[in-house]
Amino acid sequence: MSKNKGPQFSSAVAGVTDLAKSRSLSFKKSDQLLLQEVIWHMITERIINIGSNHMNINWPHFRLTEFGKEAADSHYPNYHNPTAYLKSIKDKCPSLDSSLIQYIHEGLNCFKSNLLFATAVMLGAASEKLVLTLLDSIAQAIPNEKLKKNGLKLLDRPNLPLIFDYLTTNIDQNISSKKLPYSVHQGSSTHLQSAFEMIRVQRNKAVHPNFSIVSKEKIFLTIQTFPAVIETTYRIQQHYFNLKSKNRLNNESSSGAGLPDAFLIRLYESHILPHN
C-alpha cells in the first residue's frame, strides 16, 4: 500500500491476492469485479469512503471511516458475516430458541443495509425473547409456589419492568446465598439489565412516533456485545433448567422410586437420563 497515495483499489487487489495465496486459494482477474462490489457495499455501510487524503479525493482511492476503524479494531464477532456471527453464538449456546436466532439473523441483514429502525426492532424482539426464556427457566425452577405463580403470570402478560425486577431479584438473592456459582453469573446481573434496557429503548425509539432517532453507533455496540449477553443469559438459564430437573428427580425418588437422590442426579448429569 502506497504511503504517499494511501489505500486504493490496486492495493486492495494486491492485498486480497496475497491473502488468498496464504490460504491456498486463488484470486483471478475476473474476481476483481466482485471485490469492487464488496468495496461498494462497504461504502454504503459507512465502513469506507471515497478518497484517501486531500491529494487523492476520488476513486480508486479510499479510506476507512471513523466507524470503519472502530469496526476493524473490534474483537467481537463480525456482523458482516451473519452465518459466522450466529455460529459463534450457537456453538456456545446450542439449544437457543430458533425464533431468537431468526430475529438476530434478520437484524444483522437489516444493519448491513443501513436499515437502522428495522435493526432496532429485530434486536429488541430478540432481547425480549431472551428475557422471556430466562423468566420461564427461573420461574419453573423456584420451589416456592407463590413466587413460581408470579413468574408464570408475567409470561402470560409480559411487563418488562416487572420482569426485570423479578429476574434481578431472584438472581441477586441466589448470588448472595452462593446458590448461583460465579462461573455461571460472573457478575452479570447489572450487565444483563443494562444491556436489555438498551435494546428495549432502541426498539421503542424505532416503533413509537414520538421518537425519530436511532443511533447507528449504539446499534453497532449492541450487535458487538449481544453474543456475550446471550452467552451469559444462556448459562443462567441452563443452571435453572438443571436445577428444575434435579428437583424433579428428588421428588420422584422421595415418592417411592427407591433410588438414592445422589445416584439419580449423577445419572442426570451424565446424560443417561433425559433433561426434559
Buried (B, 14 or more C-beta within 10 A) or exposed (E): EEEEBBBBBBBBBEBBBEEBEEEEEEBEEEBBEEBBEEBEBBBEBBBBBBBBEEEBEEEBBBBBBEBBEBBEEBEBBBBBEBEEBBEBBEEBBEEBBEEBBBBBBBBBBBBBEEBBBBBBBBBBBBBBBBBBBBBBBBBBBBEEEEBBEBBBEBBEEEEBEEBBEBBBEBBBEBBEEEEBEEEBBEEBBEBBBEBBBBBBBBBBBBEEEEEEEBEBEBBBBBBBBBBBBBBBBBBBBBBBBBBBBBBEBBEEBEEEEEEEBEEBBEEBEEEEEEEE
